[in-house]
Amino acid sequence: MEKLRPSDPARIGGHRLLGRLGAGGMGVVYLGRADTGALAAIKVILPEFAGDHDFRTRFRREVEAARRVNSPWAVPVTGAETEGEQPWLATAFVPGPALSEAVARCGPLPARSVRVLGRLLARALNAVHEAGLVHRDVKPGNVLLTVDGPRLIDFGIARAADATALTATDLVVGTPGFLSPEQAGGGSEAGPPSDVFSLGCLLAYAATGRPPFGSGAVDALLYRTVHDVPDLEGVEDPELHALLTELLAKNPMARPTAAELDTRMAEDVPHGSIDWLPEDVVALIADRSTGMLALPDIDPTTVPETPPQPGPGRRRVLLFAGAGVVVAAGGGLGLREWLRDDDEDATGSAAPGERAWVIGVQADLSGPQSAAGRAQERGVRLAVQRFNSRKDKPFALTVKALDDRGEAARAVQAAERFCRDRDVLAVVGPTGDRTTDAVLTTYDEAMLPVLTVSSLQLAYAARSKKPFFQAAPYDAALAAPIINRLLLRPDVERLGVLLDRAGGQSAYQSGYATNLLTGELTTGTTYPRVIPAGTQNLKPVVEDMLAHSSDAFYYAGDAVGAARTARALAATSFKGPRMAMHTAMGATFLEEAGEAAENWEFTAPFTDAEAPAAKEFAAAHRAAYRTGPAHWAAEAYDVAGLVIEAVTALARGTGGAGRPKRPARAALVKQIAASSYQGVSRTYTFDEDHRLKGADAYLYGVRDGRYVFLGDAPKTKA
């Protein structure tokens, strides 16, 4: 939740405003508290749309339609003003995780939970249909789990049979993977049976943890929805399996109605009890609910004239609901999982009445790769501060950071939020391959430039990646400097390549490429071994590799496996060069390998603060954060600088009244693609697939029990 801005009202329609929940193309959503103490999500229409007669008519129809839905299992409208100068719509604020988050965190629900969920949501849909509406976006993100049962939310694209839906750039009519065949096939009329099909997809997701028609590219999803049999593997309850099959019938007439579902699902409804859900989901709901205690009471709102400016590295943390508040605004802005948000940079902000120029940072700031994520956020902030300190700057920049925790579902929500924010010019991130893979389609649809410095996979699932830039050498490209370091020496003829499946896809790509390219780049040979994930005793493997005349070792896997390999190798008489991939480089390797870690080396895509080219940056980092920069900070600093240079080049034209011209996202994608930028870590230029040209890498070694920067990795001569 953001703080209120000086231009925000203190009250709306009898509600004291507590903060901003978000903004979209047509309005702002606030969290408010009524004089009765009840919380509400309040959507206020922007003035430019409030003055449009056709828009106001559609908004009025939508409010009227949402008010017709009367069900304890649907979030109700609590107030609205459609005729005044500032139209607004309020709905009950519901603290609780979305079904999507609950399944992602806690796993699939047991059969009884799915049946209870289905029966109550069928009742909600029946109320929607009896009101003459079709919801059109029934999906796990639009179902909240609360202490007394689920709630169906977000009637922003709900539609009456004789009315036009309120549309905006933020809204899509349905969500691929949960659409009915008639929606996926391009049919414009989706009736109540379409909602029933979507409910079947939702319940299948709840029962299995995955959508019944898979995931991936949108066109493939739509094709499978129309033509393929749903994947219900894992639904072992025969009655539930049969019912889901019926709900997912291709023919709309073959599906039961929502009213029929209520009678066919014999499971008792909770009646205020929460024992129908697993204990870990109950704990998640309790965590969200207790967060409400931190909200202020109904004292008068105070909005500071000048927002406080946090120093470098300070972060605002949500006072409620941790990582999973979901709110509903009946006017169409259903805001899902709320993420850490810090969009007020200490050295730059928009002038009153002007739009901000924002660089986004999507990163893992509190999950397994948080060290890299925080380093990248700091690098971007330093680049922006450096730009804002210029006296001749044509505009001021702001940084907005969202924490995805390294989780795919949160990553998608962060990407959607960035894409909806018209002020965001480009995004640096995400931190890891899994989250990058999850968000590419979202950024592609919005044509929002996204540049990653630490996602190093060779290929990603998304078919179209026009605005995506991989601003670091992918793992397979690092094979060349690895081979050069290990084999271009007189005492090595054969490289033992140990590919450990525990390292995942990155280890596979690195090990495979190293094995494949050795013969092409050198006169040496390889002896490869692949070991299954979870293998504990590597001694027999190491001994076998030595028995086959391996003069040097390369380990592709994780830190734990690298430590086991180091200990196994130290128990032999081997004295040759040994190297592990950069993902194994960390405290875990040093701690678990002990003395056996000595003299191991790593080829990494990130530079070190002690490198001569990075010293000025390192000094600025120490001044700002009282510590030297961690790995990946310099790369993020460089990429932010690249974006700033591209934005500046496009802004040279005037946007009126002598102001710089704000670049369109698509134009910025083209400008970045054509850029050549000299950073502190490397030169950044991209090929036609928007991959970084070249495989500049850096060497590190373990010396006296600590990591030491050894300089640039050897390059392959043309």
LUMNUTOR-500033 format. One line per field, with one value per residue (C-alpha): residue in one letter; x, y, z. Coordinates in steps of 0.1 Angstrom, whole numbers, always signed. Layout:
N
type [A	...]
x [X	...]
y [Y	...]
z [Z	...]
// end
This chain:
718
type [M	E	K	L	R	P	S	D	P	A	R	I	G	G	H	R	L	L	G	R	L	G	A	G	G	M	G	V	V	Y	L	G	R	A	D	T	G	A	L	A	A	I	K	V	I	L	P	E	F	A	G	D	H	D	F	R	T	R	F	R	R	E	V	E	A	A	R	R	V	N	S	P	W	A	V	P	V	T	G	A	E	T	E	G	E	Q	P	W	L	A	T	A	F	V	P	G	P	A	L	S	E	A	V	A	R	C	G	P	L	P	A	R	S	V	R	V	L	G	R	L	L	A	R	A	L	N	A	V	H	E	A	G	L	V	H	R	D	V	K	P	G	N	V	L	L	T	V	D	G	P	R	L	I	D	F	G	I	A	R	A	A	D	A	T	A	L	T	A	T	D	L	V	V	G	T	P	G	F	L	S	P	E	Q	A	G	G	G	S	E	A	G	P	P	S	D	V	F	S	L	G	C	L	L	A	Y	A	A	T	G	R	P	P	F	G	S	G	A	V	D	A	L	L	Y	R	T	V	H	D	V	P	D	L	E	G	V	E	D	P	E	L	H	A	L	L	T	E	L	L	A	K	N	P	M	A	R	P	T	A	A	E	L	D	T	R	M	A	E	D	V	P	H	G	S	I	D	W	L	P	E	D	V	V	A	L	I	A	D	R	S	T	G	M	L	A	L	P	D	I	D	P	T	T	V	P	E	T	P	P	Q	P	G	P	G	R	R	R	V	L	L	F	A	G	A	G	V	V	V	A	A	G	G	G	L	G	L	R	E	W	L	R	D	D	D	E	D	A	T	G	S	A	A	P	G	E	R	A	W	V	I	G	V	Q	A	D	L	S	G	P	Q	S	A	A	G	R	A	Q	E	R	G	V	R	L	A	V	Q	R	F	N	S	R	K	D	K	P	F	A	L	T	V	K	A	L	D	D	R	G	E	A	A	R	A	V	Q	A	A	E	R	F	C	R	D	R	D	V	L	A	V	V	G	P	T	G	D	R	T	T	D	A	V	L	T	T	Y	D	E	A	M	L	P	V	L	T	V	S	S	L	Q	L	A	Y	A	A	R	S	K	K	P	F	F	Q	A	A	P	Y	D	A	A	L	A	A	P	I	I	N	R	L	L	L	R	P	D	V	E	R	L	G	V	L	L	D	R	A	G	G	Q	S	A	Y	Q	S	G	Y	A	T	N	L	L	T	G	E	L	T	T	G	T	T	Y	P	R	V	I	P	A	G	T	Q	N	L	K	P	V	V	E	D	M	L	A	H	S	S	D	A	F	Y	Y	A	G	D	A	V	G	A	A	R	T	A	R	A	L	A	A	T	S	F	K	G	P	R	M	A	M	H	T	A	M	G	A	T	F	L	E	E	A	G	E	A	A	E	N	W	E	F	T	A	P	F	T	D	A	E	A	P	A	A	K	E	F	A	A	A	H	R	A	A	Y	R	T	G	P	A	H	W	A	A	E	A	Y	D	V	A	G	L	V	I	E	A	V	T	A	L	A	R	G	T	G	G	A	G	R	P	K	R	P	A	R	A	A	L	V	K	Q	I	A	A	S	S	Y	Q	G	V	S	R	T	Y	T	F	D	E	D	H	R	L	K	G	A	D	A	Y	L	Y	G	V	R	D	G	R	Y	V	F	L	G	D	A	P	K	T	K	A]
x [+0	+13	+11	-15	-1	-6	-31	-52	-84	-86	-122	-144	-181	-179	-147	-114	-87	-58	-36	-34	-40	-31	-39	-49	-57	-91	-89	-72	-81	-78	-81	-107	-124	-161	-173	-187	-151	-157	-128	-136	-117	-127	-122	-123	-126	-100	-113	-106	-130	-155	-163	-170	-207	-204	-179	-201	-230	-210	-197	-233	-244	-216	-223	-260	-251	-226	-252	-277	-254	-266	-247	-226	-200	-195	-178	-206	-208	-210	-214	-211	-215	-221	-236	-212	-182	-159	-176	-165	-174	-167	-167	-160	-123	-115	-83	-72	-50	-62	-68	-39	-15	-29	-23	+11	+22	+5	-1	-33	-64	-79	-111	-134	-120	-125	-161	-169	-151	-171	-204	-200	-187	-215	-239	-220	-222	-259	-265	-245	-265	-298	-289	-287	-249	-220	-188	-164	-132	-137	-101	-80	-68	-104	-114	-103	-102	-114	-121	-158	-155	-145	-154	-158	-144	-137	-168	-148	-156	-188	-214	-252	-268	-280	-251	-216	-187	-166	-133	-98	-62	-59	-86	-87	-119	-111	-78	-62	-61	-95	-115	-143	-139	-165	-144	-111	-125	-132	-169	-181	-211	-202	-232	-236	-223	-190	-187	-194	-166	-142	-153	-143	-109	-106	-116	-92	-64	-73	-73	-41	-21	-21	-45	-62	-51	-15	+4	+27	+21	-14	-22	-12	-34	-64	-59	-57	-88	-108	-95	-78	-90	-84	-55	-71	-43	-40	-78	-82	-117	-140	-170	-150	-132	-165	-180	-149	-151	-187	-180	-152	-174	-167	-204	-219	-253	-237	-225	-247	-259	-246	-279	-276	-241	-252	-275	-251	-222	-233	-204	-216	-209	-187	-214	-186	-162	-128	-122	-129	-94	-60	-41	-14	-40	-58	-26	-21	-56	-50	-18	-37	-65	-44	-26	-57	-49	-20	-43	-51	-85	-109	-90	-88	-65	-32	-15	+20	+27	+60	+64	+92	+123	+139	+176	+193	+183	+153	+122	+85	+69	+32	+16	-9	-14	+22	+27	-9	-36	-62	-89	-118	-130	-163	-154	-129	-96	-93	-59	-44	-13	+4	+41	+68	+67	+92	+86	+98	+135	+155	+169	+141	+104	+78	+69	+33	+8	+34	+37	+67	+95	+100	+125	+112	+131	+115	+137	+139	+143	+133	+136	+164	+182	+176	+213	+215	+181	+191	+224	+206	+181	+210	+228	+197	+192	+228	+225	+193	+209	+239	+216	+194	+225	+233	+225	+216	+193	+162	+139	+141	+138	+122	+128	+100	+109	+87	+97	+86	+104	+116	+81	+65	+30	+43	+65	+35	+16	+46	+49	+12	+15	+44	+27	-4	+16	+19	+47	+71	+94	+114	+121	+154	+150	+138	+165	+162	+153	+121	+106	+118	+102	+69	+67	+79	+44	+31	+58	+55	+18	+25	+56	+74	+112	+125	+163	+177	+213	+211	+187	+210	+189	+195	+158	+125	+91	+74	+73	+74	+100	+102	+108	+131	+168	+192	+219	+244	+260	+238	+252	+260	+280	+302	+315	+341	+360	+357	+373	+400	+409	+411	+425	+448	+478	+505	+496	+460	+447	+415	+388	+365	+330	+308	+272	+251	+213	+209	+219	+188	+186	+215	+238	+227	+233	+267	+279	+265	+280	+314	+315	+303	+326	+359	+367	+358	+378	+409	+427	+417	+391	+365	+353	+318	+297	+261	+249	+213	+201	+204	+235	+254	+286	+306	+339	+333	+324	+356	+378	+363	+370	+406	+409	+400	+429	+411	+437	+413	+378	+347	+317	+283	+258	+249	+270	+264	+274	+304	+315	+311	+331	+358	+361	+361	+388	+409	+410	+430	+464	+449	+467	+454	+431	+395	+365	+328	+301	+293	+260	+281	+301	+289	+293	+278	+307	+333	+317	+309	+341	+364	+401	+391	+378	+413	+424	+390	+381	+349	+341	+313	+293	+295	+325	+341	+341	+379	+382	+397	+367	+343	+363	+343	+310	+323	+332	+297	+282	+302	+292	+255	+253	+284	+295	+310	+288	+278	+279	+254	+252	+276	+257	+224	+240	+252	+219	+201	+226	+219	+182	+187	+209	+182	+154	+174	+181	+144	+134	+154	+123	+100	+67	+52	+60	+97	+93	+112	+92	+82	+92	+67	+75	+78	+102	+123	+125	+139	+163	+177	+181	+202	+223	+260	+267	+300	+294	+318	+315	+313	+302	+264	+252	+225	+220	+188	+173	+182	+209	+241	+268	+300	+308	+329	+334	+354	+376	+374	+394	+395	+427	+433	+397	+381	+370	+395	+389	+415	+405	+390	+384	+404	+386	+385	+405	+387]
y [+0	+34	+65	+91	+118	+156	+157	+128	+136	+129	+115	+100	+94	+91	+70	+82	+72	+52	+48	+40	+4	+10	+28	+19	+35	+48	+53	+51	+25	+36	+17	+35	+31	+41	+60	+27	+13	-10	-12	-7	-7	+25	+31	+68	+75	+99	+134	+129	+99	+113	+141	+116	+110	+75	+64	+76	+57	+25	+30	+36	+4	-16	-3	-12	-47	-53	-42	-68	-96	-107	-136	-141	-157	-126	-94	-68	-32	-10	+24	+44	+78	+77	+112	+135	+154	+126	+91	+64	+28	+11	-27	-45	-50	-87	-97	-131	-149	-156	-193	-190	-180	-207	-235	-221	-219	-249	-273	-288	-290	-323	-335	-324	-289	-288	-299	-273	-246	-257	-256	-222	-207	-223	-204	-172	-178	-186	-152	-136	-154	-147	-111	-114	-112	-133	-129	-139	-141	-169	-179	-187	-151	-139	-161	-151	-175	-161	-174	-181	-192	-181	-149	-143	-109	-86	-79	-54	-73	-89	-83	-80	-95	-61	-39	-30	-39	-12	-17	-4	-11	-29	-54	-86	-104	-136	-152	-179	-212	-205	-195	-215	-229	-205	-176	-191	-197	-160	-160	-127	-140	-159	-170	-186	-220	-202	-193	-229	-241	-216	-228	-264	-251	-234	-265	-287	-262	-264	-302	-307	-275	-268	-255	-284	-271	-264	-231	-213	-193	-179	-192	-227	-224	-213	-241	-268	-253	-257	-291	-310	-332	-316	-329	-342	-365	-365	-362	-396	-391	-408	-385	-353	-365	-373	-339	-320	-338	-327	-291	-291	-304	-286	-283	-255	-273	-304	-286	-284	-250	-232	-239	-276	-278	-266	-296	-321	-313	-330	-317	-296	-259	-246	-224	-202	-230	-232	-269	-276	-263	-278	-265	-247	-228	-219	-205	-184	-170	-162	-144	-121	-114	-104	-79	-58	-49	-27	-3	+31	+39	+65	+96	+124	+117	+137	+140	+155	+184	+169	+131	+119	+109	+77	+74	+48	+13	+22	+3	+8	-25	-31	-29	-55	-88	-95	-106	-116	-89	-93	-66	-62	-31	-36	-9	-31	-27	-60	-57	-90	-99	-68	-65	-44	-10	+18	+43	+75	+79	+101	+122	+125	+127	+142	+179	+186	+177	+159	+122	+105	+90	+56	+28	-4	-31	-65	-86	-113	-92	-116	-151	-175	-151	-120	-111	-108	-90	-65	-58	-52	-28	-8	-7	+7	+33	+45	+49	+69	+90	+97	+108	+130	+147	+162	+199	+196	+166	+170	+152	+135	+97	+77	+40	+17	-17	-48	-79	-112	-134	-156	-170	-174	-164	-133	-125	-124	-101	-78	-78	-71	-42	-27	-30	-13	+17	+41	+59	+29	+32	+0	-27	-42	-78	-104	-121	-158	-180	-193	-159	-146	-175	-167	-130	-127	-130	-103	-79	-88	-80	-46	-40	-29	-32	-57	-63	-91	-93	-126	-148	-169	-196	-203	-203	-195	-209	-177	-177	-139	-119	-87	-63	-88	-82	-107	-84	-111	-141	-171	-201	-221	-191	-192	-226	-209	-191	-222	-244	-218	-215	-253	-267	-240	-251	-277	-301	-307	-330	-343	-324	-344	-328	-337	-327	-329	-329	-312	-280	-280	-265	-241	-269	-290	-262	-254	-290	-300	-269	-274	-310	-302	-273	-286	-304	-274	-248	-270	-301	-316	-343	-347	-375	-366	-380	-373	-380	-381	-354	-364	-385	-383	-403	-388	-407	-435	-410	-389	-420	-432	-398	-400	-435	-422	-397	-365	-338	-311	-310	-290	-294	-281	-282	-266	-255	-287	-310	-289	-292	-330	-331	-310	-333	-364	-349	-338	-374	-383	-373	-350	-316	-303	-274	-276	-254	-252	-231	-197	-208	-229	-199	-188	-193	-228	-241	-227	-239	-275	-280	-267	-270	-289	-256	-242	-234	-241	-215	-201	-184	-159	-134	-107	-84	-75	-41	-43	-43	-10	-1	-5	+15	+47	+28	+9	+42	+56	+24	+26	+62	+54	+21	+19	-13	-24	-36	-73	-94	-82	-47	-33	-51	-36	-2	-6	-18	+11	+34	+19	+25	+60	+68	+53	+73	+105	+100	+96	+125	+151	+162	+185	+173	+208	+239	+230	+197	+166	+142	+110	+80	+53	+18	+3	+31	+25	-12	-3	+22	-3	-29	-5	+7	+2	+12	+10	+1	-6	-43	-47	-32	-38	-45	-70	-94	-98	-120	-93	-115	-98	-100	-116	-138	-115	-133	-130	-153	-160	-184	-197	-185	-189	-198	-169	-158	-137	-118	-130	-107	-113	-148	-157	-151	-172	-158	-154]
z [+0	-10	+12	+1	-21	-15	-44	-30	-11	+26	+24	-2	+3	+41	+41	+56	+32	+46	+15	-21	-31	-67	-99	-134	-167	-156	-118	-85	-58	-22	+11	+32	+65	+69	+99	+111	+111	+81	+56	+19	-14	-32	-69	-79	-116	-131	-141	-178	-179	-155	-180	-208	-211	-227	-201	-173	-187	-189	-154	-141	-157	-142	-107	-111	-124	-95	-70	-83	-71	-37	-22	+10	-12	-35	-24	-21	-33	-2	-17	-50	-65	-103	-109	-89	-102	-89	-95	-72	-62	-29	-22	+10	+17	+22	+40	+29	+4	-31	-40	-64	-35	-12	-37	-47	-11	+4	-25	-39	-17	-5	-23	+5	+5	-33	-30	-3	-24	-55	-37	-23	-55	-74	-51	-58	-96	-93	-77	-105	-132	-115	-116	-154	-154	-166	-145	-174	-153	-128	-119	-87	-85	-82	-53	-18	+12	+45	+79	+71	+35	+0	-18	-55	-65	-94	-114	-135	-167	-156	-183	-185	-216	-228	-217	-229	-205	-190	-208	-201	-210	-176	-184	-205	-211	-194	-185	-207	-190	-173	-204	-218	-253	-266	-252	-264	-298	-303	-296	-284	-264	-232	-212	-178	-191	-197	-160	-151	-174	-158	-124	-135	-145	-111	-91	-112	-103	-67	-68	-88	-84	-121	-148	-166	-200	-190	-192	-216	-248	-250	-284	-274	-243	-263	-288	-260	-244	-276	-287	-260	-231	-197	-176	-144	-134	-96	-90	-73	-59	-85	-79	-81	-112	-129	-119	-132	-165	-168	-159	-186	-214	-247	-254	-232	-231	-216	-185	-154	-143	-112	-94	-102	-89	-55	-52	-67	-44	-12	+10	+39	+38	+67	+85	+99	+105	+89	+94	+57	+48	+56	+86	+66	+46	+78	+91	+60	+63	+100	+91	+66	+90	+120	+98	+100	+136	+124	+105	+120	+135	+121	+132	+107	+78	+76	+43	+44	+20	+12	+12	+35	+15	+27	+26	+3	+11	+34	+25	+33	+43	+41	+76	+68	+50	+45	+9	+1	+6	-21	-25	-48	-65	-82	-107	-124	-106	-87	-70	-62	-42	-28	-31	-15	-32	-29	-57	-41	-48	-25	-54	-80	-83	-106	-103	-90	-117	-139	-145	-130	-152	-135	-138	-122	-104	-102	-79	-53	-23	+4	-11	-20	-43	-21	-19	-57	-58	-32	-49	-82	-66	-51	-84	-102	-74	-77	-115	-110	-83	-105	-133	-110	-96	-131	-133	-170	-167	-189	-165	-131	-126	-99	-89	-81	-67	-63	-44	-61	-36	-64	-67	-102	-91	-73	-103	-126	-103	-101	-139	-143	-118	-137	-170	-157	-144	-173	-156	-158	-188	-183	-158	-146	-135	-127	-106	-116	-145	-130	-124	-157	-175	-158	-167	-203	-219	-195	-205	-241	-242	-227	-248	-217	-219	-193	-189	-168	-156	-137	-156	-177	-193	-230	-239	-222	-228	-240	-278	-282	-262	-282	-252	-233	-231	-216	-205	-194	-211	-207	-189	-221	-235	-204	-216	-238	-210	-188	-215	-222	-185	-179	-212	-227	-206	-214	-185	-195	-223	-209	-190	-167	-168	-139	-146	-114	-120	-87	-103	-126	-161	-157	-147	-176	-201	-187	-184	-218	-236	-220	-230	-266	-273	-258	-291	-312	-292	-283	-292	-259	-251	-223	-200	-190	-162	-154	-118	-106	-83	-47	-51	-18	-23	-52	-44	-69	-96	-90	-89	-122	-138	-126	-139	-173	-173	-164	-160	-150	-134	-142	-119	-131	-103	-69	-40	-19	-47	-55	-18	-20	-52	-36	-6	-28	-50	-20	-8	-39	-51	-78	-80	-113	-120	-108	-114	-106	-122	-107	-91	-66	-55	-21	+16	+15	-7	+16	+48	+36	+15	+42	+33	+2	-13	-16	-52	-67	-94	-108	-141	-134	-155	-127	-121	-87	-70	-69	-107	-119	-141	-111	-85	-89	-87	-57	-39	-46	-33	-1	+4	+0	+18	+40	+24	-8	-37	-38	-69	-96	-83	-110	-138	-126	-124	-160	-173	-156	-172	-206	-201	-189	-220	-243	-226	-228	-265	-272	-250	-269	-288	-268	-254	-253	-232	-236	-217	-228	-249	-230	-250	-259	-247	-282	-292	-262	-270	-304	-290	-264	-291	-312	-282	-276	-240	-221	-185	-156	-162	-199	-232	-238	-273	-283	-312	-331	-304	-278	-262	-250	-276	-264	-234	-212	-179	-148	-128	-90	-69	-34	-17	+20	+26	+9	-26	-45	-78	-104	-133	-167	-179	-210	-243	-274	-303	-335]
// end
